[in-house]
Amino acid sequence: MSNLKNKSLITTQEWSKDEIDTVLKKAFELKRNFKKGDYKSIELLPGYTLIMIFFSPSTRTRNSFEVGMTQLGGHAIFIDANKSWLGRKSESIKDTVKVLSRYGDVISIRIFPNITNWKYGASNQVVREFVKYSDAPVINMEDDLYHPCQALADIMTIKEKFNNIKNKKFVLSWAYHPFPLPLSVPNSTVLIMTRFGLDVTLAHPPGYELDQKIIEQAKENAENSGGSFEIKHSIKEAYQDADIIYVKSWCSLKYYGKPKEEKKFRLPYRGIWICNDELMELTNKNSIFMHCMPIRRNIVATDSVCDGKHSVIYDQAENRLHVQKGLLVSILKS
């Protein structure tokens, strides 16, 4: 297994498959120990401090990291960036990070595209600037391009639900949402799933294409892993015989940073690009339904799907806790 000590995580695409497997192996181990109540093998980071900088709101990300660090015997500090000198633009990233990385053992940052005025890739560049100046490892808790921690929890969940995931049909399906959402989850999802040999179908209406660079990377990943990658514009064709349905909305790159125009563009798909029982009936008998949450019920997916026999959304959310712990232990104690 790989030695990840002091390694920063910006996107899983920049980590080797072996490095990803190292985190997943540790996450599964820590989850088993936690379920058994074996707390001595859980408290692996006594005296360690995680500094969490949030420019954007969070439920699962903040709490999974904070609870995870507590379970590991360490301490997590929450910083609302908008109430700091950094968020008020009174202090440079360099000065902030240089100081904080001397206080904490690891720094994490969450910054959505609205913080950088929806300039494509600008929030990701902020994360990379953190990495450049930090003397401690940095974890990307989501920027405008990537959400690697969510991706790790997602592949952990799939591995947990299927004995063999190779060539399972994985569908990432766009869904209508009343507001434009970043591309971080879809980007990270197609990138990690194609690394693990799944047969990945990306389904969306015309006009909701992902960045061509992401598509090319996904195709290359699939070729190297023995999986496949295809794009469908028919939601019914995409769902047919699927093993995993992952529903997520994202904004159109065509109208990126133009919310009024984007809203008009997406409105015709309301009530059509929604995951419902009729569509789930097209999937395999033992298929699973996934969503990163928060989910707009009866807009993105119906109540009957969210609460139905296929749904694993709460297991998926729980695995954020365990994979975060696996990540922290791997980069701090390897």
ABEGO torsion letter per residue (X at the ends): XBBABGBBBABAAABBAAAAAAAAAAAAAAAAAAAAGBAAAABAABGBBBBBBBABBBAAAAAAAAAAAAAAGBBBBBBBAAABAAAAGABBAAAAAAAAAAABABBBBBBBAAAAGGBBGAAAAAAAAAAAABABBBBBAEBAABBAAAAAAAAAAAAAABABABGBBBBBBBBBBABBBBAAAAAAAAAAAAAAGBBBBBBBBBGABBBAAAAAAAAAAAAAAGBBBBBBABAAAAABGBABBBBBBBBBAAABGBAAAAAAAAAAABGABBBBAAAAAABBAABBBBBAOBBBBGAABBAAAAABAABAAAAAAAAAAAAAAAAAAAAAAX
